[in-house]
């Protein structure tokens, strides 16, 4: 092989996706033909002064950077994040230089699209099929004239088909002949091996979508990628880039290892792209930083453009800054010494306030607070001990402060440490146990029961609840019973004899006088009235004539052998 073929073989090995089977194709390229690298591409973009969609009013409008057409000098945002647009309607094939704008075929395609009401339509479809195709796309991506979808397509033309990837005349970083050869290898293989335009047709069979794996019915509109197998089909909204997932603009795609890509992301698989200038890197010397590849002069401070090769820098919001710019733009001032906290020092922060590590000290004792507990007070910071001694609540028992992590017991406006909340009698901590208040003190339950609780007159046990009192003496309800039958007397009628309680029945049976007529006890309960005569006794209701049963209460009566008779029955 001659020298040119050696260079070709080396370049093929450097490019991951260029397989050995393309060697013969590359060998037939005439690298000495400079005009072969030039295409009649259509680039008629308007970007100067276009607003930035990310920065808004902070960016005065796109201004080309001194070493990159793809970066805004004003806000450093990528060119595609500005509202750039194509001055005149073009197709992707015109932008790529595959067709001339003046070709009758291009003119006819534009006329058909405009008659259908769109800025672009798939070729070869009837108006009915065009509507069917467009109805399947997301609403904001349908290229209807004067709609957000038209602007979306315009942006994708510029983003997916960047002018610097299409034509060497828009590359600012290619300087040597070997770099021009590598660019030509890349574009030749891309255009002839990887890139093509999808076609829209009706599916000849029922199959599945290569993108979403969903069903495709017979005669349904599908997109075909001619560079792949003819049986590979996609739903129209599924024909998208495998990286950015955007619709492939005007159906222009690149295939790599049987996957679909837009031209931008296909190019980035084959060649590294410099984020500084947005151009592919064809030089042998470049720098890797922040997981990306830069031209050696394009790794620069995002603010002042100082070159950062062999310099220290700090990454902020995914952008590199030199040390002076970082300190000017982002470094915080220390609350203590008021000086900037540079990258060589730790920045300790608390609620949007910042300190040098060596300035982060307690206001009172001046001890460092690094890795130590602290507390704020009146916009100042204190160590835990100084804060507690000066500001913490104090125990009503021992008057010492409550420190962090201590339990605090509160009762009726007072507060105690756990070990200070004690019974007034036994002086033992009450903790979580029950207690009884006694004046201004508290007493544990055992001490209260032993010294202060009422005790039952009968069993001497503590009365916790439900007691009764009789003659100023306390009783359990169950202990206050009849002295004779042990019946509970709570809520029952009872009386006493010789200081002992008796229920009404037992008292009547044991001690009450008996009625001479009915022989039942005369107890006097419930206001019962009775009559007594010569040691004999009657209930008022029983004091009747023994013969005619007439009531004799308040009337004169006669006695006949112990019987009471009314005067009339006595005379007869």
PyMOL commands that set and color helices and strands:
alter all, ss='L'
color gray80, all
select helices_A, chain A and resi 3-14+20-27+34-37+79-81+92-96+104-116+127-135+139-141+148-160+163-166+168-170+177-194+236-238+249-251+263-270+323-329+357-359+384-391+445-451+504-510+525-527+540-542+567-571
alter helices_A, ss='H'
color red, helices_A
select strands_A, chain A and resi 45-46+64-65+68-72+85-86+195-197+199-202+207-208+215-216+221-224+233-234+252-256+259-261+286-289+292-295+313-316+319-322+347-350+353-356+374-377+380-383+408-411+414-417+435-438+441-444+467-470+473-476+494-497+500-503+513-514+521-522+530-533+536-539+558-560+563-565
alter strands_A, ss='S'
color yellow, strands_A
deselect
rebuild
show_as cartoon
